[in-house]
Every structure is written in structure tokens, then in C-alpha cells.
Amino acid sequence: MKVLVATEKPFAAVAVDSIRKVIEDAGYELELLEKYPSREELLAAVADADALIVRSDKADAEVIAAAKKLKVIVRAGAGYDNIDLAAATAAGICVENTPGQNSNAVAELVFGMAVMAARNMYDGTSGSELKEKKIGIHAFGQVGRNVARIAKGFGMEVCALDPFCPDESMKAAGVNPVHSVNELYSENSIVSIHIPATAETKGSIGYDLITSLPKGGILINTARKEVIDEEGLKKALEDRQDIRYLSDIKPDNAAELSSLFGSRVFFTPKKMGAQTSEANINAGIAAARQVVAFLKDGVDKYRVNK
């Protein structure tokens, strides 16, 4: 059986070596497709693959249709909106993610941004401290839990909103549960977004929520750009000159926002929350192990298309 690792942004060399060892020790063939310049190369490579490992690469209906032998796709990372779940399900393909492997990396980036914003982007003026400030975590999954852990180390007061997480689990982690999005935004000087991009969440964070932030509010987005109503964000920044927005996903109107609001907004050059050597290695190895477990024994613990 052939396992294809298709990555426009390749894994680190040490991660590739570990992935190869996991796959080949299991008796399977590994094919690498890295920095591929055209979609046609991906379509050709996937044609005889039994398993596919991707990062942010698009595994859409066209790719799935070209992969006649494909049994499993594993996204090395938590998010999986780059994979057409409906097409995969219709084709009888199991889709999995690797939750938790890059969650600390993303959480640390949140605090890199939080400190930078609190210190006025290091512009030489007097900033503020995070100690005893209130942070609200919008979704309490793996990343959210790591954000909470780090926030407590800063001496912050932490609360979270997640209808899928029991209050008892949050309280056990020293986090105060809240039960409405309006409460989360209006009661916390910093809000960190970790919700996925779904039909329900796309464009859900807009003018009303953003302007409900307390004075000096900081909104940090390391989730997906689609959850932000970009016109609403622009208007909120216009009407509330004390609010700042930082993200590792450039919005479509990034150039306009930067021109209008200067250092009150910040965007990394590309999505890089998970871009650490540790996360890169962990996610790649986890993906390889999950592929082997599925092909050998049908294990689908991390299946996302039920």
C-alpha cells in the first residue's frame, strides 16, 4: 500500500524521517510530494494512493475523485476545513485530524500577541501588564485549554465559552464557564478566538460583539479568518479607537485595515500558529501513526466524518 504525504509547505526534515520510519516499518510505501507547483501533480500522485497525509493542502472533491484507491486522509493538525468531508464520506474515505499536537504552539503565539498588544506594540510608550487582567477563551478545546494554562501562569482571571464542554471540566481546570457570547466579549479585556469555521460560525464575530469589549479591549484570532465579519471589524475599529485586533490569519481587507488603523492591528505574514519545529514533528508523526493504525487495524479514533 502507498501512503502519500502531500505538502505544499513541507514538514521539517526530521519530521519526514520519522514519518518515513513509521510508514516503512509498517511495511508500506511512502511517497513525498513537497512544494508541488501545480494541482495536476497532486491529482496524479494521489491516483494510486491508499492513504493521504496533508497539512493545509486542499483535499477537495476533485482530489478525492482522482484517488480511486484512497481509504484514509489524515490532516496533520487540528482544523480540517481544507478537506471536503461530504465528498470523502460519499467515497467511503475516513478523514482524521491530529488534535492537540500543535495546541501549545498556537497558545504560545496567543500570548506573544497579547504581550505585544499590552505593551503597545513595543512603540516606546507605557503599556500595561497582563497580571490580574481578564481573558475570555472562545472555545475550550485543546488550544483553549493551553491558553488557560498559560494565562493562569500570568496571574490572569480566565473564563471560557464552549457549549460542548461541561462546566465541571472548565472548573476543574481553574476556568470560569460563561454561557453566552455576549457575556464573554463584554466581560473580558482580552478575548482569544478558537472556534472552527462552520456554517454557524462564519462571520459570527462582527461589529456588535467587537464593540462590546471593555475599554482597551484586545481581540486575538488564531482560529480562522472566516469567523470574522471583516466589514464589521473595520467599522468597530473606526468607532472604538481603543480596540486592537491581532491575528495570524490575514483578513481579506488586511491592507485596508493596516492603512487605516496602523499599529492597532497586526497580522503575521502567513498562518503560523502551529509553525514550530516541535509542533511540526509531533503532528507529522501522529498522522503517520494514525494512518498505520487505520490501514492495519481499522482504528479511527480521530475520525471527523462520522
C-alpha positions as CSV (number, residue, x, y, z in Angstrom):
1,M,0.0,0.0,0.0
2,K,1.1,3.5,-0.7
3,V,1.0,6.4,1.7
4,L,1.2,9.8,0.0
5,V,2.5,12.8,2.0
6,A,1.4,15.9,0.0
7,T,2.6,19.1,1.5
8,E,3.0,22.5,-0.3
9,K,4.6,23.6,3.0
10,P,6.8,20.6,3.8
11,F,7.3,19.0,7.1
12,A,10.7,19.6,8.7
13,A,13.4,17.1,7.5
14,V,13.5,15.4,10.9
15,A,9.7,15.0,10.8
16,V,9.9,13.5,7.4
17,D,12.5,11.0,8.6
18,S,10.2,10.0,11.5
19,I,7.2,9.7,9.3
20,R,9.1,7.5,6.8
21,K,10.2,5.2,9.6
22,V,6.7,4.8,10.9
23,I,5.3,4.1,7.5
24,E,8.1,1.8,6.2
25,D,8.4,-0.1,9.5
26,A,4.7,-1.0,9.0
27,G,5.5,-2.4,5.5
28,Y,4.0,0.4,3.5
29,E,5.5,2.6,0.7
30,L,6.0,6.3,1.3
31,E,5.7,8.9,-1.4
32,L,6.6,12.5,-0.8
33,L,5.1,15.3,-2.8
34,E,6.6,18.6,-1.5
35,K,6.3,22.1,-2.7
36,Y,4.4,20.9,-5.7
37,P,4.0,23.7,-8.3
38,S,0.7,22.6,-9.8
39,R,-2.5,20.9,-8.8
40,E,-2.1,18.4,-11.6
41,E,0.9,16.9,-9.8
42,L,-1.2,16.3,-6.7
43,L,-4.0,14.7,-8.8
44,A,-1.5,12.4,-10.5
45,A,0.2,11.4,-7.2
46,V,-3.0,10.6,-5.4
47,A,-4.3,8.4,-8.1
48,D,-2.8,5.2,-6.7
49,A,-2.5,6.2,-3.0
50,D,-4.2,4.2,-0.3
51,A,-3.6,6.9,2.3
52,L,-3.0,10.6,2.2
53,I,-1.4,12.9,4.8
54,V,-1.8,16.7,4.3
55,R,-1.2,19.9,6.2
56,S,-3.1,22.9,4.8
57,D,-3.3,21.3,1.4
58,K,-6.8,21.2,-0.3
59,A,-8.3,17.7,-0.5
60,D,-11.5,18.7,-2.2
61,A,-13.9,16.8,-4.3
62,E,-11.7,16.8,-7.4
63,V,-8.7,15.3,-5.4
64,I,-11.0,12.7,-3.8
65,A,-12.5,11.8,-7.2
66,A,-9.0,11.3,-8.6
67,A,-8.0,9.0,-5.7
68,K,-9.7,5.7,-6.6
69,K,-7.9,3.6,-4.0
70,L,-7.9,6.1,-1.2
71,K,-9.0,4.8,2.2
72,V,-8.0,7.4,4.7
73,I,-7.0,11.1,4.8
74,V,-5.2,12.5,7.8
75,R,-4.8,16.2,8.3
76,A,-1.7,16.9,10.3
77,G,-3.2,19.5,12.6
78,A,-6.5,20.2,14.4
79,G,-8.5,22.0,11.7
80,Y,-9.8,20.1,8.7
81,D,-11.8,22.6,6.7
82,N,-9.4,22.1,3.8
83,I,-10.9,18.6,3.3
84,D,-14.2,18.0,1.6
85,L,-15.9,15.8,4.3
86,A,-19.0,15.2,2.3
87,A,-17.1,14.0,-0.8
88,A,-14.8,11.8,1.4
89,T,-17.8,10.3,3.2
90,A,-19.6,9.6,-0.1
91,A,-16.4,7.8,-1.4
92,G,-16.1,5.8,1.8
93,I,-12.9,7.5,2.9
94,C,-12.1,8.0,6.6
95,V,-11.0,11.5,7.4
96,E,-9.0,12.2,10.6
97,N,-7.2,15.1,12.3
98,T,-4.4,15.1,14.9
99,P,-5.9,17.1,17.7
100,G,-3.6,18.5,20.4
101,Q,-0.3,18.1,18.6
102,N,0.1,21.8,17.8
103,S,-2.1,23.3,20.5
104,N,0.7,24.5,22.8
105,A,2.4,26.2,19.8
106,V,-0.8,28.1,19.0
107,A,-1.4,29.0,22.6
108,E,2.1,30.4,23.0
109,L,1.5,32.6,19.9
110,V,-1.6,33.9,21.5
111,F,0.4,35.2,24.4
112,G,3.2,36.5,22.2
113,M,0.4,38.7,20.6
114,A,-1.2,39.5,24.0
115,V,2.0,40.8,25.5
116,M,2.9,42.8,22.3
117,A,-0.6,44.4,22.3
118,A,-0.5,45.1,26.0
119,R,2.9,46.8,25.6
120,N,1.6,49.0,22.7
121,M,3.5,47.0,20.1
122,Y,6.7,48.0,21.8
123,D,6.5,51.5,20.4
124,G,8.3,53.0,23.4
125,T,5.1,54.2,25.2
126,S,3.9,53.0,28.6
127,G,1.8,49.8,28.2
128,S,0.1,47.6,30.7
129,E,0.6,44.2,32.4
130,L,-1.4,41.0,31.9
131,K,-1.4,40.1,35.6
132,E,-5.0,40.3,37.1
133,K,-6.5,41.1,33.7
134,K,-9.5,39.1,32.5
135,I,-9.2,36.8,29.4
136,G,-12.1,35.1,27.7
137,I,-11.5,32.0,25.7
138,H,-13.9,31.5,22.8
139,A,-14.0,27.6,22.6
140,F,-12.3,25.4,25.2
141,G,-10.7,22.7,23.1
142,Q,-7.1,21.7,23.1
143,V,-5.8,25.1,22.2
144,G,-8.2,26.8,24.6
145,R,-7.0,24.6,27.4
146,N,-3.4,25.5,26.8
147,V,-4.3,29.2,26.6
148,A,-5.9,28.9,30.0
149,R,-2.9,27.1,31.5
150,I,-0.6,29.9,30.3
151,A,-3.0,32.6,31.3
152,K,-3.0,31.3,34.9
153,G,0.8,31.5,34.9
154,F,0.5,35.2,34.1
155,G,-1.9,35.6,37.0
156,M,-4.9,36.3,34.8
157,E,-8.5,35.7,35.6
158,V,-9.7,33.1,33.0
159,C,-13.2,32.3,31.7
160,A,-14.4,30.4,28.6
161,L,-17.4,29.8,26.5
162,D,-17.9,26.3,24.9
163,P,-21.4,24.7,24.8
164,F,-19.8,21.4,24.1
165,C,-17.6,21.4,27.2
166,P,-19.2,20.7,30.6
167,D,-18.9,23.4,33.3
168,E,-17.3,20.9,35.6
169,S,-14.4,20.3,33.1
170,M,-13.7,24.1,33.0
171,K,-13.9,24.5,36.7
172,A,-11.5,21.6,37.2
173,A,-9.0,23.5,35.0
174,G,-9.5,26.6,37.1
175,V,-11.6,28.4,34.5
176,N,-14.9,30.1,35.0
177,P,-17.5,29.0,32.5
178,V,-19.8,31.6,30.8
179,H,-22.9,30.7,28.8
180,S,-23.3,33.5,26.3
181,V,-21.1,35.0,23.6
182,N,-22.2,38.5,24.7
183,E,-21.0,37.9,28.2
184,L,-17.7,36.5,27.0
185,Y,-16.9,39.6,25.0
186,S,-18.3,42.3,27.2
187,E,-16.7,41.0,30.4
188,N,-13.1,40.4,29.2
189,S,-10.4,42.8,28.3
190,I,-8.8,40.2,26.1
191,V,-10.7,37.6,24.0
192,S,-8.9,34.8,22.3
193,I,-10.8,33.1,19.4
194,H,-10.6,29.3,18.9
195,I,-13.8,28.4,17.2
196,P,-13.8,26.4,13.9
197,A,-15.2,27.9,10.6
198,T,-18.6,26.3,10.2
199,A,-21.9,27.4,8.7
200,E,-22.9,28.6,12.1
201,T,-19.7,30.5,13.0
202,K,-18.7,32.1,9.7
203,G,-19.0,35.9,10.0
204,S,-20.4,35.5,13.5
205,I,-17.9,37.8,15.2
206,G,-18.7,41.3,14.0
207,Y,-19.5,44.9,15.0
208,D,-21.8,44.3,17.9
209,L,-19.5,41.7,19.7
210,I,-16.3,43.6,19.0
211,T,-17.6,46.9,20.2
212,S,-18.9,45.2,23.4
213,L,-15.3,44.6,24.5
214,P,-14.3,46.7,27.6
215,K,-12.2,49.9,27.1
216,G,-8.8,49.0,25.7
217,G,-10.1,45.6,24.5
218,I,-7.8,43.2,22.6
219,L,-9.2,40.6,20.2
220,I,-6.8,37.8,19.2
221,N,-7.7,35.4,16.4
222,T,-5.6,32.3,15.8
223,A,-8.6,30.2,14.5
224,R,-9.9,31.0,11.0
225,K,-10.4,34.3,9.2
226,E,-13.9,33.3,8.1
227,V,-15.3,33.6,11.6
228,I,-14.8,37.4,11.4
229,D,-17.2,39.7,9.7
230,E,-14.5,41.9,8.2
231,E,-16.7,44.9,7.4
232,G,-18.0,44.7,11.0
233,L,-14.4,44.6,12.3
234,K,-13.5,47.6,10.2
235,K,-16.5,49.6,11.5
236,A,-15.8,48.6,15.1
237,L,-12.2,49.7,14.8
238,E,-13.4,53.0,13.4
239,D,-15.9,53.6,16.1
240,R,-13.8,52.3,19.0
241,Q,-10.3,53.7,18.7
242,D,-9.2,51.9,21.9
243,I,-9.7,48.4,20.5
244,R,-6.9,46.3,18.9
245,Y,-7.1,43.2,16.7
246,L,-4.3,40.8,16.2
247,S,-4.4,37.6,14.1
248,D,-2.2,35.0,12.5
249,I,-4.7,34.8,9.6
250,K,-4.6,37.9,7.3
251,P,-8.2,39.1,6.6
252,D,-9.1,39.8,3.0
253,N,-9.1,43.5,3.8
254,A,-5.7,43.4,5.7
255,A,-4.1,46.1,3.6
256,E,-7.0,48.5,4.2
257,L,-7.1,47.8,7.9
258,S,-3.4,48.3,8.2
259,S,-3.6,51.6,6.3
260,L,-6.5,52.9,8.4
261,F,-5.5,51.7,11.9
262,G,-1.7,51.2,11.8
263,S,-0.4,49.5,14.9
264,R,-3.9,48.9,16.3
265,V,-3.9,45.8,14.0
266,F,-1.3,43.2,13.5
267,F,-1.2,40.2,11.1
268,T,1.5,37.6,10.7
269,P,2.8,37.2,7.1
270,K,1.1,33.7,6.9
271,K,-0.8,31.5,9.3
272,M,1.9,30.4,11.7
273,G,0.3,29.4,15.0
274,A,1.5,25.8,14.5
275,Q,4.8,26.8,12.9
276,T,7.2,25.5,15.5
277,S,9.7,22.7,15.0
278,E,8.1,20.8,17.9
279,A,4.5,21.0,16.5
280,N,5.7,20.2,13.0
281,I,7.3,17.0,14.2
282,N,4.5,16.0,16.6
283,A,1.7,16.4,14.1
284,G,3.6,14.6,11.3
285,I,4.4,11.6,13.5
286,A,0.9,11.5,14.9
287,A,-0.6,11.5,11.3
288,A,1.7,8.7,10.3
289,R,0.8,6.5,13.3
290,Q,-2.9,7.1,12.7
291,V,-2.6,6.1,9.0
292,V,-0.9,2.9,10.1
293,A,-3.4,2.2,12.8
294,F,-6.3,2.6,10.3
295,L,-4.8,0.6,7.5
296,K,-3.7,-2.3,9.7
297,D,-6.5,-2.5,12.3
298,G,-9.3,-0.1,11.2
299,V,-8.6,2.2,14.1
300,D,-10.4,5.5,13.5
301,K,-10.2,7.2,16.9
302,Y,-9.8,10.6,15.4
303,R,-12.3,10.3,12.6
304,V,-14.1,13.6,11.9
305,N,-16.6,12.4,9.2
306,K,-18.8,10.1,11.2
